[in-house]
Amino acid sequence: MKLVTYRRGVESRARVGVIVDDLCVDVARLGAACGEEMPDTMLGLIDAGRPGWARCAPAWTRWAPTCRWAARRRWRT
């Protein structure tokens, strides 16, 4: 699992995503679909600490691979 910070445009605020295959899945959108409140920024994820990570990780592991609808864009390395 890779975490990234991305922007949809130059003036957009940064958001946190998880890379699944070649897609960047928005963590907050994934959380909303799973009924979990998840941070929408990397700083929010860091501030949440281990409890926040523990709350988010199961949803990423279970749902992110099937959530192509939550993907924002193709990821290029």
N, C-alpha and C positions, 0 to 999 in steps of 0.2 A: 504494500500500500504506500502510495506517495501522496503527500499533502502539498498543495500549492496555493499561492496567492495569485489571483488573476483579476483582471479588469475587463469589462465588456467594451470599454472605450477609454479614450485618453482622460476624459473628465469624470468618469465613473469612479465610485469608491471601490477600494480593493475588497475582494471577498475570498473566502477560503473554499477550496475544492479538493476533491480526492480524485486521483487518476485511476480510471478503470479502463483497461485495454488502451485505447487511444482517445478516450473521452474524459473531459473534465466535468465531474458531477458536483454540482453546487451542494455543499453540506447543509446549509439552512433549508433549501428546498427539499432535500432528502429527508431531513428531520421532520419538516411539516407534513410530509406525506406519511411518515411513520408514526405521527402523533407524539413526537419527541421534540422538545425545544433544544436546538443545537445552535452554536455560535455561527455568526455569518462572517466573521473576520478571524484571521490567524491570531491576532492579539486577544480576541474573545476566547479562543480555544486555549491559549496559553494561560490566560487569567482564570479559566475554569479549573485548571490544574488536573490532577489525577481523577477526581470525581467526575469532571466534565468529560475527560477522555474515556473513562469507564462507561459513561452514559452513551457516548457516541459510537464507540468502536463496534458494539454488536450490530447496530443498524447498518454501518458501513459494510461489515463483513457479510451480513445477510442480504441486504437490499441493494447496495450499490451496483453489483454486477448486473442486475436486471432493470436498473433505472435509467435507461437511455433517454427517457423523457425529461429527466432532471439535468441532462448534460447541456452545458452551455456552448461548447465548441470542441472541435478536434484539437488534440494536444500534439504539439510538434516538439520533439526533443532536439 
